[in-house]
Amino acid sequence: MEVVLVRHGETEWSRDGRHTGRTDVPLTERGEEQARKVGVALRARSFALVLSSPLQRALQTAQLAGFSPDVREELREWDYGEYEGRRTAEIRQAVPDWTIWRYGAPGGESPEEVGARADRVAAELRGVDGDVLVFAHGHLLRVLTARWLELPPADGRLFALDSGTLSVLGYEREQSVIRSWNVPV
């Protein structure tokens, strides 16, 4: 059993380094092209379950890749609260050592809250008989990966993840592992 993770294609905000949580921004032309390439890369695979965040950048990526996913609210991106739409450099003017992994976001979510959502998704994925495909967001997928590996949610900081990439989680015998990570299409 494998879980294929797709980070949505590029948006203006992801391209510009702005924290994009709940703001529902569309893909750029490059993001649309990345989504179509995901479809080509996955054409030969079959999936017992295909899931997506409800946000249009993830859904649009799934649809342009040729999939009709089931939507899961738990796959929404991290709620950045007061930091929504801001860049890390701007936030660090007020909090010099800020990272989302250490502090979370005022008015938004903590790493543990995102981890609780990721745990619910991981439990569903582990119960599927067959491969699964998941379309979602950078920080959420990093937390999901940490929880898949039974690491604390904040250890998602260790897994850089670019827009429009493929990653694969799975098992080596009974041990949860990363099979491949951040592969461009």
N, C-alpha and C positions, 0 to 999 in steps of 0.2 A: 504494500500500500504506500502510495506517495501522495504528498500534498504539494501541488504546484501553486506558488504564490506569484501574483502579477501585481507589481506596483503600477498604478495608473500612469497613462502617458503624461507628457509635459503639459503644464498649465502656465499662464503668465506668472502666477504667484510662485509656483515651484521653480520656474526658470530664474526668477528674481530673488530667490532666497527668503520669501515671505512665509511666515508660519500660516499654513492654510489648514484650519481644522474644520469648522462647521460652515464656513462660507462656501457656497456651492458654485465654484468657478468651472467653466468649460475647458476642454482641451484646446491647445493651440493647434495650428496645422501640423507642426512637428509631432505633437502628442497624438493626433489622429493617425499619422503615418506609423508611429511606434505601435499603436493599437493594432493596425492592420498587419504589421510584421509579427506581432504576438500570435495572431491567428494563423499565419503561415507556419510559424515555428511549432505550433501545437496541432496542426492539421491532422497528423497521423495518430494522435492520442485520443483515447476515449475516457470519459469521466463519469463516475457514478453519481457525482454531485458537483454542481457549479454554483458558487456563492459570490455575492458582491455586496459591498457597502451600498447604501441607498443614495449616496452623493453622485451627482451626474458625471464627475470625472472618472469614477470607477465604473459606473454603469455604461457610460459611453465607450470606455476602453473595452469592456466585455462585449458589447454589441458590435463594435467595429471589428473585433477579433472573431466574430461569428458565433458568439454564445448568448444564450438567454438564461441569465442566472436567477437563482432564488436570492432575494434580498434579506440580509441580516442586519438589523440595527446595531448589533454588537461590533460590526466591522467599520462603523464610522471612525473617522480620524479622531485623534486626541483633541479634546476640547481645550483650546488655548486661552479661553477666557479673555482677559484684558490684553493678552499678547497677540490675539488674532490679527493677522495681516502685518505684523511687525517683523523686522529682521533681528537676528540675534545681536548684532552690533548695537542697535538702538536700545534693546532691553538692557544690555550690559553697561550702558551709560548710567543707569540707576542701580543695577545689581551686577557689579563687575565680574563675579564668578558664576553667573547664571548659566545653567543648562536646564532643559526641560526634564532631564533625567534626575537631577538633584533636587530641584525645587517644584516641579510641576508648573502650574500657571494660576495666578490669582483669579478667582472667578471661574476657573476651568477645572481640569482634572489633575489629580496626582498620578504618579506612576502606578501606585497600587490600585487606583480606580480603573485605569486602563487595563491593568493586569487582570482584574476581576472579569472584565468583558472578554479579554483574550482567553481566559480559562474556560469560559462558557463555550467559546468557539472551538477551542482545542478538544473539549470533551465531545462535542458533536462530531468533529473530524475523526476522532479515534473510533467512533462507533459506526463509521461508514464501511461497507464491504466493497472496496474498490478505491480507485484513485479519485482525488478531489482537486478542484481548481478554484482558487480564491482570488478575486479582484478587490484590492483595497488600497491602502495608503501607507506611506513610508514609515511613520512612527508606529502606527498600529501594527503593521506587519513585523516590525522589529520587536515589539513587545510580544506578539504572538510567537515569534521564533524563540525568544528567551523562555517563555512559558512552556513551549513544546519541549525544550531541552531541560525543563525543570529548574531554570535559573530565575532569580528575582526579576521583576519587570524592568527595573532600571538597567539591567544588563543588556537590554536592547540597544544601549549606546554602543555596544561593541560590533554591531552589524550595519555598516554603511549600506544604503539602498538607494539606487538611482531610479529616476522615472523610466517607465517603459521597460523594466527588466524582469527576468524570470529567475525564480529561486525554487529549490525543491527540498522539502522536508520529508523524512521517512524514518526508516528503522534499519539498524544493523543488528540482526537477530531481534532481541526484544528492546534494545536501547534506542531511544529517540535520537536522531542525528540530522545534520544538514547534509544533503546529498550534493547540492550545488548552490551557489549564491551569487546574486547580483549579475546575472549573465545578460549582456545586451542582446537585443534581437536585431 
